[in-house]
Amino acid sequence: MNNFSNNKIPFGMKNGILLHVSDVVSGLACGCVCPYCNAKLQANKGTSGKRVHHFSHDPASNVEECKTAFETSIHLMAKQILEQQKNVIFPLLELTMWMHDDENSEHSETIEVSPKENRSFKHVELEKRLGDIRPDIIAYTSSKLPILIEIAVTHFSDSEKKEKIRKMGLHAIEIDLSKINYFITESELTKLVVDEFKNKIWLSNPDAINAKEQLREKLEHKVRAKNIELARKARSYRARAKEQSIEANAPHHLHEAKQGIINGINITRQFDPRWFVCEACRKLFKKTLSEAPYSLDTIECTECGYLVSTEPV
């Protein structure tokens, strides 16, 4: 919740320039007007820490309460600062995606779309229409496409505006100034607008589209590999369980058969080559006996890499 009064504002307009109350003389002699309603302002200078410097409307002007004076003064001053400084710290933009494997375990991957960095502009334009939107600031770098900057004091960009910016394929950020109060100084506001990054968010970044596809492919590959591993372990577990069950219940002479010998005669079918069918891609492939001995539990499909069981069907 903002700690401000509609009747107390930090910046007044004089000769088309916004000035902080500390930079003008006291009272009506300051020569400033309200940046919203254009009524006369008086500069109230605090003394001995008992009162904070601020502007208020001239009580003799009979102006009704100006409810948007504070918001307008901050909004316009932030744009004036950007116009003068021509640089901004842009926030980090990362994308994270989650996906579940066949055992419902969650896996995630994160990709950096844009680093936290300082961006300088050749020039900026204020409140200029661009298509069917009117951004607070249009900033131009060496790139052909401009960067949009929105200032939020009490009103933030809605989903409709974000969608319009994204359809235009433009980069855009929003600076959150909703937590400041009426006794903020110009230097403090400059730090929030230019140097701070925690109060800034991305509204649009075309680079995120390709990054999202790369992220999805990377995560799908990771989960696919995990599912193959899970399937291999499951088949191995079933094979061991089956073998243990047979051993526990089979007569003694069948234990000898497990070794491929009954009454001293080798009965193991040693086919060479061996043929397999992949359960994943339905590829039929063969392997020599040296490549796929009967002691092997699984073997990779030559087409898709899926682990195929070597147990006879």
Steps between C-alpha positions, in 0.01 A plus 500: 500500500640838403584742778394825335236767511322629193569851628874448543725458199881502464532654154350815351503630143684824419554625146430150364756333731425293811691610810528348845368717783850528647619676184260798523431778745225467760137592458322621192819678394622163369302571182401137451171349386338162542615263221144365473253786547739792435385682817751702706712310751666619816829353619481388862847474649536288811713624790687315775372170370143582608360515149607341175548721194208478259285697258132561560232688309456869579225501764370834365448362150182314595617202297315180584711213630730387219488123541759414236759769575739264679480224237542749215799670660683169552403370157618812317817532708597139426462567127700823532780306672507239222505772237800660671693186600438294185592172666330236714600180680289227339400200717600139450251289305501124554254232395441182699301201379384190689409151375419164667649162412316165495535471877352850542829644626544866407790621287582862415730698275579874502633715218619862505325711238653837585763591764476782751681782321524874453361622169575845361279682252580739218178688563158453658149616415228563758130421460527445124240280332634174358237310306193489722689542829664799667801382705639720779849488348625382160877450524726458198832315500716395206232243419235589243220400738429725800471389862189596694507604868184532709482682835257357758404707804141387559406360159682201352499370142204269442499177298354675194787748483759226553348297219509797262869562577583131452321487166715794389810294585649766729702485820326670793546532875296657779643695795303461824492823705191409703678482837645851514367789709458876466832587668718314250795703368606536138817298558302219665254491211787500249650196670167315483443590135853452366713285729259265677396175331285323760210737429503426126330222306492396135172562322623367166817337370489341151814297582291300749315322217807317365635453853176329602527251211863423588400453862216262409724288276769480768250399768325245278836339420582487871166341593513258203841375614366462854200302376728266302707446814186433704375251239835320498502474878140377501576224247813402689301486823227285341761266349675454837169446678396240241834324527485494880147361488601223261804411707298490820238261358686296237627140558874442521533378141355831371775689678740312278286593199557865591865442414394352163590141594275202572654154550829642373348617170514871397143603410539882485383647167792712389351673193739724311400766401221580746194705386319762705198729463513846666192570713541877446550544125408145380838469325608144422874456544757228555813457711772241493529264795820675606313835503195359676593198713217320678633628832416860395174645641444785254644640181464841331280533192715590199234748385391699808725384784210352704611219733345179363464193721706198382262255667333269247133584451 
